[in-house]
Amino acid sequence: MADIPADRSEASFEDFKPAYTKAQAVVEANRCLYCYDAPCVKACPTSIDIPEFIRKIATDNVRGSARTILESNILGMSCARVCPVEVLCVGDCVYNELGVPPIQIGKLQRFSTDEAYAAGWRFHEAGSDTGKSVGLVGGGPASLACAHRLRRFGHRVTIYEKRDQIGGLNLTGVAPYKIKADRAAEEIDYVMAIGGIDVVTGVSVPGDLSWDELRKRHDALFVGFGLGPDSILSAAGGDLPGIVGAVDWIEQMKLGRLDLSAVRSAMVVGGGNTALDVVRELRGLGVPEVALVYRGDEAVMSGYAHEWAAAKEEGVRGLFRTLPVAFSGDGKVERARLVRMDEHKRPIDGSEHEVPCDLAIVAVGQSKLGELCAGLAGVKVEKGRILVGPDQATGEPGVYAGGDCANGGTEVVNAVAEGRDAAVSIDAWLGRT
């Protein structure tokens, strides 16, 4: 397991969706209609046979339930916690059309996978050695899913990761009330237990290793290096201490100890899911005044409505059609100057005003890293995103991509599906070469 400090800020959070007991899981599983051609399966990016795994819980075959889940999604334990089920499988449950509470699919999936982890059940072995080798650039969920499936096919795999440990945002970036870093690290160990997955950390591509060198080492490549650093907010004084990027701040909170005792008023700039996670985390860590500052209307935020509803219940204020234009303070941020925007996102004359601000967290997106593939002539990049086909293939023979670097930044479950599917395509391609 990765070296995760015990005394870290995220440890103070409790799960926002407590785990089911066995009795609760059986009762919930028996509510399922086990639909034929179930819409919940279609809504799952990894196409888990949801009625099947739920039926097995109802018939006291939890081992079989976990097998069904992990056959489709080897990161099913974390996805049970972090997936936005409200807009995926649960959101498509037929009970929603009947005015009945939908089946709590995520909590049932968590029950089965937690049982599997606790009992040490493992369902997959590495295949017979094919003599083929695949290099995977980046060690996040997409690469982990790809590597595991490639090992089942019998291919040798090596993950190249620029950080000192693999796991990606599942380890460093997910809200702690969904999953904590030590639990994510346990899942990494579970995936790696198939054996034969080599890991090289502290290596950047194409910095420390060129694409040409990787092509020489391996028969195929999978690119899954995610997204880059936090995007910067253009505002005067934006480089003052106390103004930080959201991804960096979340990692510090998850893997280290933050001292927020002097922070009375914090703002988070942005309207996406990362911004909503951060405002909830700030409130959970005891910051008295937390505001979400977004330049558009509340109704058009890209963040999930159920997450914003929870944030409001926890005391977060929303400042909409509002934009920071300057920060000031004596050696650190102490004030923010805000301006109101009209419906066309133009500043309203005379609307500028100052508010206290001891901490500002910028959650307006991350840079895209597709240009790192410039050394691969056949790889096409559009607005920083690697272009792939339905089989996750790039335009460069033998090079595949998936996860945030290819989809632009979606959910963990999407990255898992793309990594898994890329492995299937790589296997087929290697069989033809």
C-alpha positions as CSV (number, residue, x, y, z in Angstrom):
1,M,0.0,0.0,0.0
2,A,1.1,3.6,-0.7
3,D,2.5,5.4,2.3
4,I,-0.5,7.3,3.5
5,P,0.0,9.4,6.7
6,A,-2.6,8.7,9.4
7,D,-2.7,12.3,10.7
8,R,-4.2,14.0,7.6
9,S,-7.0,16.4,7.2
10,E,-9.3,14.1,5.3
11,A,-9.4,11.7,8.2
12,S,-11.9,13.9,10.0
13,F,-14.7,13.2,7.4
14,E,-17.3,10.5,7.7
15,D,-18.9,8.7,4.7
16,F,-21.8,10.7,3.4
17,K,-23.4,7.4,2.3
18,P,-23.0,5.0,5.2
19,A,-22.4,1.3,4.3
20,Y,-25.3,-1.2,4.3
21,T,-25.4,-4.0,6.9
22,K,-26.0,-7.4,5.4
23,A,-29.7,-7.2,6.5
24,Q,-30.1,-3.8,4.8
25,A,-28.5,-5.0,1.6
26,V,-30.7,-8.1,1.4
27,V,-33.9,-6.0,1.9
28,E,-32.8,-3.5,-0.7
29,A,-31.8,-6.2,-3.2
30,N,-35.2,-7.8,-2.9
31,R,-36.8,-4.6,-4.0
32,C,-35.1,-4.9,-7.4
33,L,-37.4,-5.9,-10.3
34,Y,-34.4,-7.5,-12.1
35,C,-35.4,-5.8,-15.3
36,Y,-34.7,-7.4,-18.7
37,D,-32.8,-5.0,-20.8
38,A,-32.3,-2.9,-17.7
39,P,-31.8,0.8,-18.2
40,C,-29.4,0.9,-15.2
41,V,-27.0,-1.3,-17.1
42,K,-27.1,1.0,-20.2
43,A,-26.4,4.0,-17.9
44,C,-23.3,2.4,-16.5
45,P,-20.2,3.2,-18.5
46,T,-18.6,-0.2,-17.5
47,S,-21.9,-2.0,-18.3
48,I,-22.0,-4.0,-15.1
49,D,-24.8,-6.6,-15.1
50,I,-26.6,-4.8,-12.3
51,P,-29.7,-7.0,-12.0
52,E,-27.5,-10.0,-11.9
53,F,-25.2,-8.8,-9.1
54,I,-28.2,-7.6,-7.1
55,R,-30.0,-10.9,-7.5
56,K,-27.0,-12.7,-6.1
57,I,-27.1,-10.5,-3.0
58,A,-30.7,-11.4,-2.5
59,T,-29.9,-15.1,-2.8
60,D,-27.0,-14.9,-0.3
61,N,-24.4,-15.3,-3.0
62,V,-22.3,-12.3,-2.2
63,R,-19.1,-13.8,-3.6
64,G,-20.9,-14.3,-7.0
65,S,-22.2,-10.7,-6.8
66,A,-18.7,-9.3,-6.3
67,R,-17.4,-11.5,-9.2
68,T,-20.1,-10.1,-11.5
69,I,-19.1,-6.5,-10.6
70,L,-15.4,-6.9,-10.8
71,E,-15.5,-8.8,-14.0
72,S,-16.8,-5.6,-15.7
73,N,-15.1,-3.0,-13.5
74,I,-12.0,-4.0,-11.6
75,L,-12.2,-0.7,-9.7
76,G,-15.8,-1.4,-8.7
77,M,-15.0,-0.8,-5.0
78,S,-14.1,2.8,-5.5
79,C,-16.7,3.4,-8.2
80,A,-19.4,2.2,-5.8
81,R,-18.4,5.2,-3.6
82,V,-17.4,7.9,-6.1
83,C,-19.7,7.4,-9.1
84,P,-22.5,10.0,-9.5
85,V,-25.1,7.3,-9.4
86,E,-27.8,9.9,-9.2
87,V,-27.2,10.7,-12.8
88,L,-26.1,7.3,-14.0
89,C,-27.5,3.9,-12.9
90,V,-29.7,5.1,-10.0
91,G,-30.9,8.0,-12.1
92,D,-32.1,5.5,-14.7
93,C,-33.8,3.0,-12.4
94,V,-37.3,2.2,-13.6
95,Y,-38.7,3.0,-10.1
96,N,-38.1,6.7,-10.9
97,E,-40.9,6.5,-13.4
98,L,-43.2,4.9,-10.9
99,G,-42.8,7.5,-8.1
100,V,-40.9,4.9,-6.0
101,P,-37.4,5.4,-4.4
102,P,-34.9,4.0,-6.9
103,I,-32.8,1.0,-6.0
104,Q,-29.6,2.1,-4.2
105,I,-27.3,0.4,-6.7
106,G,-24.1,2.2,-5.5
107,K,-24.6,1.1,-1.9
108,L,-25.3,-2.5,-3.0
109,Q,-22.2,-2.5,-5.1
110,R,-20.2,-1.2,-2.1
111,F,-21.6,-3.9,0.1
112,S,-20.5,-6.7,-2.3
113,T,-17.1,-5.3,-3.1
114,D,-16.4,-4.5,0.5
115,E,-17.2,-8.1,1.4
116,A,-14.8,-9.3,-1.3
117,Y,-12.0,-7.2,0.0
118,A,-12.6,-8.2,3.6
119,A,-12.7,-11.9,2.7
120,G,-9.7,-11.7,0.3
121,W,-11.7,-13.0,-2.6
122,R,-9.8,-12.7,-5.9
123,F,-11.4,-13.7,-9.2
124,H,-8.7,-13.1,-11.8
125,E,-5.3,-14.6,-12.7
126,A,-2.7,-13.5,-15.2
127,G,-2.9,-15.3,-18.5
128,S,-0.2,-17.4,-20.1
129,D,2.7,-15.2,-21.3
130,T,2.2,-14.1,-24.8
131,G,5.7,-12.6,-25.2
132,K,4.2,-9.2,-25.9
133,S,4.8,-6.1,-23.9
134,V,2.7,-3.0,-23.4
135,G,3.8,0.3,-21.9
136,L,1.3,2.5,-20.1
137,V,2.0,6.2,-19.5
138,G,0.3,7.5,-16.4
139,G,-0.8,5.5,-13.3
140,G,-4.4,6.6,-12.8
141,P,-7.7,4.5,-13.0
142,A,-7.6,4.2,-16.8
143,S,-4.1,2.7,-16.8
144,L,-4.8,0.5,-13.8
145,A,-7.9,-1.0,-15.5
146,C,-6.0,-1.4,-18.8
147,A,-3.0,-3.0,-17.1
148,H,-5.2,-5.5,-15.2
149,R,-7.1,-6.6,-18.3
150,L,-3.8,-6.9,-20.3
151,R,-2.4,-9.2,-17.6
152,R,-5.4,-11.4,-17.9
153,F,-4.6,-11.7,-21.6
154,G,-1.0,-12.7,-20.7
155,H,0.8,-9.6,-21.9
156,R,3.6,-8.1,-19.9
157,V,2.9,-4.5,-18.8
158,T,4.9,-1.6,-17.4
159,I,3.3,1.6,-15.9
160,Y,5.3,4.8,-16.2
161,E,4.3,7.4,-13.6
162,K,5.8,10.8,-13.1
163,R,4.8,10.9,-9.4
164,D,6.2,8.8,-6.7
165,Q,3.1,6.6,-6.5
166,I,0.4,5.4,-8.8
167,G,-3.3,5.9,-8.4
168,G,-4.0,9.2,-9.9
169,L,-6.9,11.4,-8.8
170,N,-8.6,8.3,-7.2
171,L,-5.8,8.5,-4.6
172,T,-5.2,12.3,-4.4
173,G,-8.3,14.1,-5.7
174,V,-11.6,12.5,-4.7
175,A,-13.7,14.1,-1.9
176,P,-12.9,12.3,1.4
177,Y,-16.6,11.9,2.3
178,K,-16.7,9.6,-0.8
179,I,-13.5,7.7,-0.5
180,K,-10.3,8.3,1.5
181,A,-6.8,7.9,0.3
182,D,-6.0,4.8,2.3
183,R,-9.0,3.0,0.9
184,A,-8.0,4.0,-2.6
185,A,-4.5,2.7,-1.9
186,E,-6.1,-0.6,-0.8
187,E,-7.8,-0.9,-4.2
188,I,-4.5,-0.3,-6.0
189,D,-3.0,-3.2,-4.1
190,Y,-6.0,-5.3,-5.1
191,V,-5.5,-4.5,-8.7
192,M,-1.7,-5.1,-8.5
193,A,-2.2,-8.5,-6.8
194,I,-2.8,-10.1,-10.2
195,G,1.0,-9.9,-10.5
196,G,3.3,-9.0,-13.4
197,I,2.5,-5.3,-13.5
198,D,5.8,-3.4,-13.3
199,V,5.8,0.2,-12.1
200,V,8.4,2.8,-12.8
201,T,7.8,6.0,-10.8
202,G,9.4,9.4,-11.0
203,V,9.6,9.3,-14.7
204,S,8.0,11.8,-17.1
205,V,7.2,11.1,-20.7
206,P,8.4,12.6,-23.0
207,G,10.8,14.3,-20.6
208,D,12.8,11.5,-19.0
209,L,11.8,8.9,-21.6
210,S,11.1,9.7,-25.2
211,W,8.2,8.2,-27.2
212,D,10.8,6.6,-29.5
213,E,12.4,4.9,-26.5
214,L,9.0,3.6,-25.3
215,R,8.1,2.3,-28.8
216,K,11.4,0.4,-28.8
217,R,10.7,-1.1,-25.4
218,H,7.1,-2.2,-26.0
219,D,5.0,-3.7,-28.7
220,A,2.1,-1.3,-27.9
221,L,1.4,1.8,-25.8
222,F,-1.5,3.0,-23.8
223,V,-1.6,6.8,-22.9
224,G,-3.5,7.5,-19.8
225,F,-1.8,10.5,-18.2
226,G,-4.9,12.4,-17.2
227,L,-5.0,16.2,-17.0
228,G,-2.4,18.8,-16.1
229,P,-2.1,21.5,-13.5
230,D,-4.9,23.8,-12.3
231,S,-5.9,26.5,-14.7
232,I,-4.9,30.0,-13.5
233,L,-7.4,32.8,-12.7
234,S,-6.6,36.0,-14.4
235,A,-7.0,38.6,-11.7
236,A,-4.8,41.2,-10.1
237,G,-3.0,39.9,-7.0
238,G,-3.8,36.3,-8.1
239,D,-0.3,35.2,-7.1
240,L,-0.7,36.1,-3.4
241,P,-0.2,33.4,-0.8
242,G,-3.5,31.9,0.1
243,I,-4.7,31.7,-3.5
244,V,-4.3,28.1,-4.6
245,G,-5.5,25.7,-7.3
246,A,-8.3,23.3,-6.4
247,V,-6.5,20.1,-7.4
248,D,-3.3,21.0,-5.4
249,W,-5.4,22.0,-2.4
250,I,-7.4,18.8,-2.4
251,E,-4.2,16.7,-2.6
252,Q,-2.8,18.6,0.4
253,M,-6.0,18.0,2.3
254,K,-6.1,14.3,1.5
255,L,-2.5,13.4,2.0
256,G,-1.3,16.0,4.5
257,R,-2.5,18.2,7.4
258,L,-3.9,21.7,6.7
259,D,-4.0,24.4,9.3
260,L,-7.2,26.3,8.6
261,S,-7.5,27.8,12.1
262,A,-6.9,31.4,10.8
263,V,-9.4,31.1,7.9
264,R,-12.7,32.8,8.7
265,S,-13.8,33.5,5.1
266,A,-13.0,31.3,2.1
267,M,-14.2,31.4,-1.5
268,V,-14.1,28.8,-4.3
269,V,-14.1,30.1,-7.8
270,G,-15.8,27.9,-10.3
271,G,-19.1,26.0,-10.9
272,G,-18.0,22.4,-11.7
273,N,-17.9,19.3,-9.6
274,T,-14.4,20.0,-8.2
275,A,-15.6,23.4,-7.0
276,L,-18.6,21.8,-5.3
277,D,-16.3,19.2,-3.6
278,V,-14.0,21.9,-2.3
279,V,-16.8,24.1,-0.8
280,R,-18.1,21.0,1.1
281,E,-14.7,20.1,2.2
282,L,-14.0,23.6,3.6
283,R,-17.3,23.5,5.5
284,G,-16.5,20.0,6.8
285,L,-13.1,21.2,8.0
286,G,-14.7,24.0,10.0
287,V,-14.3,27.1,7.9
288,P,-17.2,29.4,9.1
289,E,-17.9,31.3,5.9
290,V,-17.6,29.6,2.6
291,A,-18.8,31.0,-0.7
292,L,-19.0,29.5,-4.2
293,V,-18.3,32.3,-6.7
294,Y,-19.5,31.5,-10.3
295,R,-19.7,33.8,-13.3
296,G,-22.9,32.2,-14.6
297,D,-26.3,31.5,-13.3
298,E,-27.0,28.8,-10.7
299,A,-29.1,26.8,-13.2
300,V,-26.3,26.4,-15.7
301,M,-23.5,25.3,-13.4
302,S,-21.8,22.2,-14.8
303,G,-21.6,20.7,-11.3
304,Y,-24.2,18.1,-10.3
305,A,-27.4,19.6,-8.8
306,H,-27.5,17.0,-6.0
307,E,-23.9,18.0,-4.9
308,W,-24.9,21.7,-4.9
309,A,-28.0,21.0,-2.9
310,A,-25.9,19.2,-0.3
311,A,-23.4,22.1,-0.2
312,K,-26.2,24.6,0.5
313,E,-27.6,22.4,3.3
314,E,-24.1,22.5,4.8
315,G,-24.1,26.3,4.8
316,V,-22.3,27.3,1.6
317,R,-23.4,30.6,0.0
318,G,-23.6,30.9,-3.7
319,L,-22.5,34.2,-5.4
320,F,-23.7,33.9,-9.0
321,R,-23.0,36.1,-12.0
322,T,-20.0,37.2,-10.0
323,L,-16.3,37.2,-10.9
324,P,-13.2,38.1,-8.8
325,V,-11.2,40.8,-10.5
326,A,-8.6,41.5,-7.9
327,F,-7.2,40.2,-4.6
328,S,-5.2,42.2,-2.0
329,G,-3.7,41.8,1.4
330,D,-0.5,42.3,3.5
331,G,1.7,39.5,2.4
332,K,-1.2,37.1,1.9
333,V,-4.7,37.3,0.5
334,E,-7.1,39.2,2.8
335,R,-9.7,40.7,0.5
336,A,-11.2,40.0,-2.9
337,R,-12.8,42.5,-5.2
338,L,-15.8,41.1,-7.0
339,V,-17.8,42.4,-9.9
340,R,-21.4,41.4,-10.8
341,M,-22.1,40.2,-14.4
342,D,-25.1,40.7,-16.6
343,E,-26.9,37.9,-18.4
344,H,-24.3,38.2,-21.2
345,K,-21.4,37.7,-18.7
346,R,-20.4,41.4,-19.1
347,P,-19.4,43.3,-16.0
348,I,-22.1,45.6,-14.6
349,D,-20.9,49.2,-14.1
350,G,-20.7,50.2,-10.5
351,S,-21.1,46.7,-9.1
352,E,-17.6,46.2,-7.9
353,H,-17.3,45.5,-4.2
354,E,-14.8,44.1,-1.7
355,V,-15.4,41.1,0.6
356,P,-13.1,39.5,3.2
357,C,-11.2,36.5,1.9
358,D,-8.6,34.5,3.9
359,L,-8.4,31.7,1.4
360,A,-9.3,31.5,-2.3
361,I,-9.3,28.2,-4.2
362,V,-9.5,28.3,-7.9
363,A,-11.5,25.5,-9.5
364,V,-11.9,26.7,-13.1
365,G,-10.4,23.5,-14.8
366,Q,-7.1,21.9,-15.5
367,S,-4.8,22.2,-18.5
368,K,-4.9,19.4,-21.0
369,L,-1.7,17.5,-21.9
370,G,-2.4,16.1,-25.4
371,E,0.5,18.2,-26.8
372,L,2.9,15.9,-24.9
373,C,2.2,13.4,-27.7
374,A,3.8,15.6,-30.3
375,G,6.5,12.9,-30.7
376,L,3.9,10.4,-32.0
377,A,3.2,11.5,-35.6
378,G,-0.1,9.7,-36.0
379,V,-1.7,11.0,-32.7
380,K,-4.2,13.7,-33.4
381,V,-4.9,16.3,-30.7
382,E,-7.8,18.7,-30.6
383,K,-7.8,21.5,-27.9
384,G,-5.4,19.5,-25.9
385,R,-7.4,16.3,-26.0
386,I,-6.1,13.1,-27.6
387,L,-8.5,12.0,-30.3
388,V,-9.4,8.3,-30.3
389,G,-11.9,6.0,-32.0
390,P,-14.5,3.8,-30.5
391,D,-11.8,1.2,-29.8
392,Q,-9.7,3.8,-28.0
393,A,-7.1,3.7,-30.8
394,T,-5.2,6.8,-31.8
395,G,-4.1,7.5,-35.4
396,E,-0.7,6.0,-34.5
397,P,-0.6,2.2,-35.0
398,G,-0.2,0.4,-31.7
399,V,-0.9,3.5,-29.6
400,Y,-4.2,3.7,-27.6
401,A,-5.4,6.3,-25.1
402,G,-8.1,6.7,-22.5
403,G,-9.2,8.5,-19.4
404,D,-9.1,12.3,-18.9
405,C,-6.4,12.9,-21.5
406,A,-8.8,11.5,-24.2
407,N,-12.2,12.3,-22.9
408,G,-11.4,15.8,-21.6
409,G,-12.2,15.0,-17.9
410,T,-15.1,12.9,-16.9
411,E,-15.7,10.3,-14.1
412,V,-13.5,7.6,-12.7
413,V,-15.9,5.0,-14.1
414,N,-15.5,6.4,-17.6
415,A,-11.7,6.1,-17.3
416,V,-12.0,2.5,-16.1
417,A,-14.3,1.7,-19.1
418,E,-11.9,3.3,-21.6
419,G,-8.8,1.6,-20.1
420,R,-10.5,-1.8,-20.0
421,D,-11.8,-1.4,-23.6
422,A,-8.4,-0.2,-24.8
423,A,-6.9,-3.4,-23.4
424,V,-9.3,-5.5,-25.4
425,S,-8.4,-3.5,-28.5
426,I,-4.6,-3.8,-27.8
427,D,-4.9,-7.5,-27.4
428,A,-6.7,-7.8,-30.7
429,W,-4.0,-5.6,-32.4
430,L,-1.1,-7.6,-30.9
431,G,-2.7,-10.8,-32.1
432,R,-2.5,-9.4,-35.7
433,T,1.1,-8.2,-35.5
